[in-house]
């Protein structure tokens, strides 16, 4: 497709009262993708934080369990640790939700820009194929609506449940066995 044809095709898609500056769109696309990247990386960092947080709390509680601390004091500390873990898990998963909402909105912008530049159209830039292959496109065209963030939250909550169960078992053993 010739450059003139691409430009006229793009201009035909815009309203007559709106002027689309291609440099602006190109720069905006770079900015949006950079923001999407740090939001996605934040999700991984939050999950990593939790996966470090659990063993630290768990190791401290096991050491406390092995000590000669009074059983009811241990139960109190374990209860506080469980509250802290649930609170941290809640804060982290809510933050993941908020960041995902923003990520999905940014993905809509990227999709609009990709459409504008014809990245979904075969032959627009590459002979007989689109820059973004069909297999990488979401089924309903909803970019940023995947379930990956839900799986991250599930992993965090399952791990939270496991560490809480361990703390409950330690407290029961400390009170009734030791």
C-alpha positions in Angstrom: 0.0 0.0 0.0 1.4 3.4 -0.9 2.2 6.0 1.7 -0.4 8.4 0.2 -3.1 5.7 0.3 -2.3 4.8 3.9 -2.5 8.5 4.9 -5.8 9.0 3.1 -7.2 5.8 4.6 -6.2 7.0 8.1 -7.6 10.5 7.5 -10.9 8.9 6.4 -11.2 7.2 9.8 -11.0 10.5 11.7 -13.7 13.0 12.2 -13.4 16.1 10.1 -13.1 18.3 13.1 -10.3 16.3 14.7 -6.8 16.4 13.4 -4.7 13.3 14.2 -1.0 14.1 14.4 0.9 10.8 13.7 3.9 11.9 15.7 1.7 12.5 18.7 0.1 9.0 18.2 3.5 7.4 17.9 4.8 9.1 21.0 1.6 8.4 22.9 1.8 4.7 21.9 5.3 4.6 23.4 4.2 6.3 26.6 1.1 4.1 27.0 3.1 0.9 26.4 5.7 2.0 28.9 3.0 2.6 31.4 1.4 -0.7 30.7 4.8 -2.4 31.2 5.4 -0.9 34.6 1.9 -1.7 35.7 2.4 -5.3 34.7 5.8 -5.4 36.4 4.2 -3.9 39.6 1.9 -7.0 39.7 4.9 -9.3 39.7 6.8 -7.2 42.3 3.8 -7.3 44.6 3.6 -11.0 44.2 7.3 -11.3 44.9 6.9 -9.2 48.0 4.2 -11.5 49.3 6.3 -14.6 48.5 9.1 -13.1 50.6 6.7 -11.8 53.3 5.2 -15.3 54.0 8.5 -17.1 54.7 9.7 -14.3 56.9 6.5 -14.4 59.1 6.6 -18.2 58.9 10.2 -18.5 60.0 9.7 -16.0 62.9 6.6 -17.9 64.1 8.4 -21.3 63.9 11.3 -19.9 66.0 8.8 -18.5 68.4 7.0 -21.8 68.5 10.3 -23.6 69.3 11.0 -21.2 72.1 9.7 -21.5 75.7 7.2 -18.7 75.2 3.8 -19.2 77.0 1.3 -21.0 74.8 -1.3 -18.3 75.1 1.2 -15.5 74.3 2.1 -17.5 71.2 -1.5 -17.8 70.2 -1.8 -14.0 70.6 1.3 -13.4 68.5 0.1 -15.9 65.9 -3.3 -14.2 65.8 -1.6 -10.9 65.2 0.6 -12.4 62.5 -2.5 -13.9 60.8 -4.2 -10.5 60.9 -1.2 -8.8 59.4 -1.0 -11.5 56.7 -4.7 -11.1 55.8 -4.4 -7.3 55.8 -1.3 -7.4 53.6 -2.9 -9.8 51.2 -6.0 -7.7 51.0 -4.0 -4.5 50.3 -1.9 -6.2 47.6 -4.8 -7.9 45.8 -6.8 -4.7 45.8 -3.8 -2.9 44.4 -3.5 -5.5 41.7 -7.2 -5.0 40.8 -6.7 -1.2 40.5 -3.6 -1.5 38.4 -5.3 -4.0 36.2 -8.3 -1.6 35.6 -5.8 1.1 34.5 -3.9 -1.5 32.4 -7.2 -2.5 30.6 -8.0 1.2 29.8 -4.5 1.7 28.5 -4.9 -1.4 26.3 -8.0 0.1 24.7 -5.8 3.1 23.7 -3.1 0.9 22.3 -5.8 -1.1 20.3 -7.2 2.1 18.9 -3.7 3.3 17.8 -2.8 -0.1 16.3 -6.1 0.0 14.4 -5.3 3.5 13.2 -1.9 2.4 12.0 -3.4 -0.7 10.3 -1.4 -3.2 12.4 -4.3 -5.6 12.3 -4.6 -5.5 8.5 -2.8 -7.9 6.3 -0.7 -6.0 3.7 -0.8 -2.6 5.4 2.9 -2.8 6.3 4.0 -6.4 5.6 3.2 -8.2 2.4 0.3 -10.6 2.9 0.2 -10.5 6.7 -0.5 -8.2 9.6 2.2 -7.0 12.0 0.2 -8.4 14.9 -0.5 -12.0 14.0 -4.0 -13.4 14.5 -2.9 -15.9 17.1 -1.7 -13.1 19.4 -5.0 -11.3 19.3 -7.6 -11.8 22.1 -10.7 -13.8 21.1 -13.1 -10.9 21.5 -10.7 -8.1 20.7 -10.5 -7.0 24.3 -6.8 -6.2 25.0 -5.9 -6.1 28.7 -8.9 -8.2 29.7 -7.0 -11.5 30.3 -7.2 -13.6 33.4 -3.5 -13.5 34.3 -4.0 -11.0 37.1 -6.7 -13.2 38.5 -4.3 -16.1 38.6 -1.8 -13.9 40.4 -4.4 -13.0 43.0 -5.5 -16.6 43.4 -1.8 -17.7 44.0 -1.5 -15.0 46.7 -4.7 -16.0 48.4 -4.0 -19.7 48.2 -0.5 -19.1 49.7 -2.1 -16.8 52.4 -4.6 -19.6 53.3 -1.7 -22.1 53.5 0.4 -19.9 55.8 -2.7 -19.2 58.0 -3.4 -22.9 58.3 0.2 -23.5 59.3 0.0 -20.8 62.0 -3.3 -22.2 63.3 -1.8 -25.7 63.5 1.3 -24.3 65.3 -1.0 -22.5 67.8 -3.1 -25.6 68.4 -0.1 -27.7 68.9 1.5 -25.1 71.2 -1.7 -24.9 73.4 -2.7 -28.6 73.5 0.4 -30.6 73.0 3.3 -28.7 74.5 
